[in-house]
């Protein structure tokens, strides 16, 4: 008999998994016509033609062998088809793929999930953009489910490992559920200061420049983007660190906000793991980012602060280099925690990287585990960093859980409850819930429904960045500038993505 596990959790995460499970393979010339479902526990495969069927019953009618298997299994095949193929995808599917397609880390995640699905008849790589097109076509044909999606994916035959699919889907759902429960149990989302949120759109109170400085640890000059306040400068310096295969432009919205509020903001280009490096890698001109970047990125930050302190960078501006704030996203957030003083270690990396069934394993471990050989060289804290905002950092394996007392900065950790690349459960909730390494006044804010990419702040955005008021409020809270807008005073919420301080619920 075919047995089917009840997995309602699968439906809630299918939007992410449809990308991760399907858009992995190369680009074919025609649409998928045949599906093979692999059932390892039964030591069997179920193959059938998709045809024009739109429901589970129509699939059974078009495939007599499948219908016979369903009869023998007392309707189990029907239940599999209904849950896996014909159940509606979440409403946010198109939006999710629109914001994720083309993002380098998303494209890498697709490759990492190749064990779950195989597609025959391919000649080139299928991208997130291809997946998005197929999904839009499925919605256009009024078939917004996995069956409709498959029909519009190029290829001939798709093979799905059903057991693995359910396992990974449920694990991802568990990782996200802890954040969702905390949000539900916590106080209402933070209020929005409407006047403050509109201020950026009314003011353009900053000057932008690009420059570079010599850095002893780099073979090429360290490139920098700088935003300075046009007036009312408060003498405080903020550093913003980008993530893997990203660039300062993805975070200039934060910098614009902060510069308009008096802060001088410097955004370094981490040349070994930036967007240009990725492009060169895809052209075959450079290898993938080296593990040594774990050490070089923090040195970038220290080098630019040194340059400001010595007067080689921004001379005459009068910035306080003894109390610097730092903000980072994804790998940039990990860099932020390094510079803030958390000690890196290979202990957890050695113990857990080889176990694919680890209950906390997630896609960010692909990056974290690549640091194994250099983890002991990553403790590069800079005591001048007094404030840190870490948005979606991969951190569970890298840092010594007992090193929280070595932090020189107060840390605000921000995570999206819908982040499937760096999920909130293992990478944000657990580190603060256990109090190791992040305790002693550090805070966790969850973005309800926030993903990995929609919390960033591109320079071309026409609306106030979601996290900008929160970032400013936290920095103000610690550095105590003249501004009265501070974290404890509230008003730093978002009218697009609810923000909830869940620290008291841990």
N, C-alpha and C positions, 0 to 999 in steps of 0.2 A: 504494500500500500504506500502511496505517496503521502507523506506527512508534510503539512505546511505550518510553519510557526506564525502566530499572530504577530505582526510587526507594524503596528500603526506608526511607530517611530520612523519607519522607512518613508512614509509619505511626507512627513514634515521635513525631511532632509533630502528629498529627491531632487529638489532644485539644484543643490550643490552636486549631488552625485550624478545627475544626468550629464553634467559637464565632465566630471572626473571619471565617469565610467564609459562614456561613449566617445568623446572627442579626443581620442588618444592616438588614433591611427592615421595612416596616410590618406591622402585625398584620392578617391576613386572617380570613376567616370559615370556611374549610374547609381540609382537608389537601391538601398537594401531590400531584398525580396524574401530572404529566408532567415529565420532565427533559430539558433541552437541553444537550448538551455541545459547547462551542465549541472547535474545533481550528484555530487560526489558521494554523499551518504548512501545513495541508492545504487551507486556504481552504474549509472545509466545517463544517457543523453536523450533529450526530447527535441526533435527537429521538426519544423513545420513551416509552411509557406505563409507569408503575411497576406498576400493577395490584396483584396479590397475590404477585408473584414474590419469592422469598427468595434465590435464587442467580443467578449470571450466566447459567447455562444456561436457567433459567426465564424470565429477561428476554428472551433470544434467541428462545425459543419463542413468547413472547407478542408479539414485534415482528419480523415477517418481513423488513422492510427492514434492521433491525439485524443480523439473522442473515445476510443476504446480504452486508452490509458486512464482517462477521466472516469469511465464507468467502473473499471477495476479499482481505482483509488477512491471511489465513493465521492466524486466531485472535487477531489483535491486539486486537480489540474485547473479546473475552472477558477478555484480560489486563488491559485498562483497567478493566472492570467489577469484576473480582476485586480489584484493588489499590485502586480508588477507592471502590467502593460496598459491597462485601460483606466486605472484610477487617475483622476485629474491631477495635473501638476499644480503646485502652489501658485497662487496668483502672481507672486513676485518673480516668477521664473525669468521672464524677459528682462525685467529690470536688473536682476542679478547678473545675467550674462552680459547685459549692456555695460555695466560698470566693471566687470571682470575681464571680458574678452580683450586680448591684446596686452594685458598686464603680464610682465615676464614671469612673476611667481605663479600666476594662474596657469600659464602655458606649461611650466615645469610640473605643476601639480597634475596636469592631464597625463603627462608621461609617466609619472609615478604610479598612476592607477591602472596601468596597462594589464596587470594580472587579473583584473576583474572582467575585462571584455577584450575580445579580439575581433577584428573586422577583416574579412577577406576581400580581395579585389582592389587593392590600394596601390597608388603610385607616388604619393607625396604626402607631406604632413598635413593633417587636419588641425585647424586652429580653433580657438575659442570663437572667432568671428564666423567660421563655418558653422559651428554649433548654434550660434545665435540666429543665423539665417534659417537653419533647419527648424528651430523652435518657432520663429515667426511664421514660417510657412505652415507649421502644424496648427498654430492658432488661427491662421487665415482660413484653413480648411475645416475649422471648427472641430479639430481633433487634438486638444491640448493635453496630450498624455504621452507616455513613453512610446507607445505604438505609433502615434502620429509623428513623433520626433524621428524614430527609426526610418520611417518611410521617406523622409527627406534628407537623410544622411547618405552621402555617396558610398558605394560599396556593393557587394553582392550578398554576403552572408555575415551575420553578427553572431558571436558566441558569448554567452553570459554565464559566468560561474555564479549560480544562484546562492549557494551557501556563503561564498565569500562576500557577495553583494550585501546580503542581509547582515552579516557580521560587521562589516565596515560601516554600513548605514546606521546600525544600532549603536555602535561605538561613538560615532560622530554625534548622534543625538544625545547620548549620555553626556558627552563633553559640553554640549551647549545647554543641556537641561539645568545644570547647576546654576548657571548665570540667570536663566529664565526664572528659576525658583527664587533666587535672591532678589531679583527685580520685583517679583510679585509680592514677596514678603516685606520688602523695604518700604520706606516712605514714598510718597508720590514723587514723580520726576521733578527735577529742579525747575524752578520758575525761570521765565525768560525776561530779561530787562529789555523791553522793546526799544527804548530810546538808545540804549547802548548798542544793540544789534544793528540799528540803522546808521550808526555813526560812521562806520567804515565806508558806506556807500555815499556819504555826504562829504567825506574828507579824503583828500589825497595827500596826507601830511607826511610824506616820506620821499627820500631820494635813493635811487638805486644805482649801484655801480658794480662792476666786475673787475677783479684784480687777481693777483697770484703772489705767493710768497715762496721763498726757498724753504725746503723742509729736508733735514738731513736724512730722514728715514725713507724718503721717496726719491726715485731717480729723475722725476720731472717736478716742476713747480706745483705747489698745491693751489688749485684754482678755488676762488671764493666768490660768492655772491653776497653783497652787503646792502642792507637797507638801513638808512639813517633817518631819524625824525627830522622834519623840516623845522620844527620849533618845539619848545618845551621838552627838550631832552632831559631824561632823568639820570644820565650817567651810568646806567646799568647795561650790561652786555648779555645777550642771549645767543646761544649756538643751537642750530637746528641740523640734525643729522638724518639724511635720507636712508631708505632701505636698499635691499638688494636690487640692482639693475634699475635704479630710480635716479632722480636728479633733483636739484634744488627747486626747480619750477613747480614740482608737485606739492611744495610746502610754502611757497611764497605767499599764499593767502594768509597763513599764520604770521609770517614775517611782516606782511603789510599791516595787519591788525596791530601787532606789537609795536611796530615803528610808529604808527599813527598815535599810539598811546605813550610814546616817549622812550621806548627801548631801541637800542642799536642791535641789529640782528645780523649774524654772520652765518652763512650756509656753506660749508665746505663740500667740494666734489670729491668723494672717496673714489679715486681714480681706478682702483682695482676691482670695484664691484658696482660701478655706476652704469648708467644707460649706455654710454659710449663703449664701455667694456663689453657689454652684452652684444651690441651690434657688431663689434670687431670679432667676437667669438663666433657669431652666426655666420660671418663671412669667412671663417677659418683662419683669421689673422692672429687670434689670441686664444689661449686655453681658457677653460672655465675659471671663475674666481678661485684663487688659491686660499687654502686654509689660513695662510699667514695674514690675510686681511683682518682676521680677528685681532691681531696685535697692531696692525698698521692704522686701522680706523681710530682707535683711541689716541694714538700718537698724532694723527691729523688735528684732533681737537686741542691737545696740549700745545702743539706747534703754533696754532693760530692765536691761542691765548698768550703764549710767550711773545709772539710778534706784537700784539697789542700792548702788552706790559712794557716791552722794550722801546715802543714808539715807532717801530718799523711798519706797523699797520695802524691806520687811523690816528696818525700823530696829531696831538693838540686837541683831541676830542674829550679827553679827560674821563675815560671809562674806568670803573672800579673792577680790576681784574682779580681782586681777592674774594669777591662774592659774585660768581657767574651762574647764570641759569642755563640749563640745557634741555632741549626737547628732541625726541627722536621717534621715528616710526619704523616698526618691524625690525629689521636688523639694526637700523639706526637707533631704535629704542634699546636694543641689547647693548649697543655701543654706549648709549647714555648711562645705563646701569654700570657698565664697566668703569667709565670715567667717574661716576658718582661714588665708586669705592667697593662695589661688590667683588668678591674674590672668585675667580674662575677656577674650576677643578675638572679633572677627567674622571673622577670617581663614579659619578652617575652615568656618564657617557659610556664608560667601559662596561658597567653592569647592565645597561638597559638598551643599548643601541642594536643589539643582535637579536632581540626578541620581537618578532612581528606581531605577536599576540599580546604584548604588553597592554594592559587596560588603559593606560594614559597615552599611548602612542598616537601621534597625529602627524599631519604633513610637515609641520615645522621641524620635526625631528630629522627630516632629510638634511636640512641645513645644520641643525645643531650637531648631529652625528659627524658631519664633515669636519668639525672642529676638534675631533678627538685628539689628534696628534699634537695640537698646539694649545690645548686648553690650559696647560700649566704656565703658558707665557702670556695669558690674557689679563692678568691682574695688573691693571695700569691706571689705577685711580689717580685723580688730580684733585687735591684738597681744596682747590679754588672753586670747584663746582659745589654750590650750596643748595641749589634747587634743581629738581629733575622731574620731567614729565615723560613717561615712557608709554607710548601708544602701541598696543599690540606687539609686545616683544616676545620672541622665542627665548625662554629663559629657564624652563623647568629642569633641564639636564645640565646646563652649563655652570651654574653658580653653586658655590658651597652653601648649603642651607644654614650653616652656622656663622656666616660672615656678615649678617645684617648689621651687627654693631660697628662694623668698619665703615659704613656709609658716612660720607661727609655731607650728604644732601638729604633733604626731605623729598620723598618720592611720591608722586601721584601716578598711579598705574591706571591706564584706561584700556578697556577691552570691549569689543562689540559682541553682543550675545549671539549674533549670527555669523561670526567669523569662523569659517571652516578651514582656513589655512593655519591660523594660530588660535585655536579654540579657547574660549574663556576658562573652561573647567580646569584643565591641567596647567595652562600657562598663566593664569591670572588668579583664579579663585583659590586653588590649592596653595600657591606660595604665600598668600596673605592669610588664608585660613589657618595654616599651620604656624603662622608667625615666624617662619624661617624661609627665606632670609629677610622678608620685608615686614617689619613691625615697628613699634615705637613712633607712632605719629604719622606713619605713611598711610595713604588712602587709596581705595579702589573705587573708581567710577565706571559703571557699566553703561554702554550705549545700547538701548533696547532695539534690537533688530539691526544694529550696525554690523557691517561686514569688514573685510580687511582693507578695502580700497575706498569705500565711501566716507571714511573719516579723514581722508587727506584734504588738502586745501590748495588746489591748483591756482596758479597766478591769474588765470583768465576767468575765474569764477565771478559770477555777477551777483551772488548772494553771500552774506557773511558766512565764513567757514563754521561748520558745526562746532568744532572744539575750541575755536579761538577765544571766546570769552572765558571758558573754563581754564585754558592754559594761562591767560593773563591773570585770572583770579588767584590761581595757585602760586604763580610767581610773585604777585603782589603780597600774598599772605606771608611769604617767607622773607622777601627782601625789604618789605615795609617802605615802599616809596610813598610819595605824597598822596597817590590815589587812594580813595576810600573803598574802591571796588576790590573785595577780597573773597576768598573761597568761603569762609565761614559766614559771610554776609549774604550769600546766595545770588540769584539773578543770572547765573552763568549757564542756564539750560539752553536747549535748542528747540525751535518750533518745528523742526523736521525730524530729528531723531531724539527721543526722550533720553535724558541723562540722569542716572540715579546713583547717588553715593550709597554704596551697600556695605561700607566698612563695618558699621555697627551690627550687621547681620551675620558676620563671619564667626 
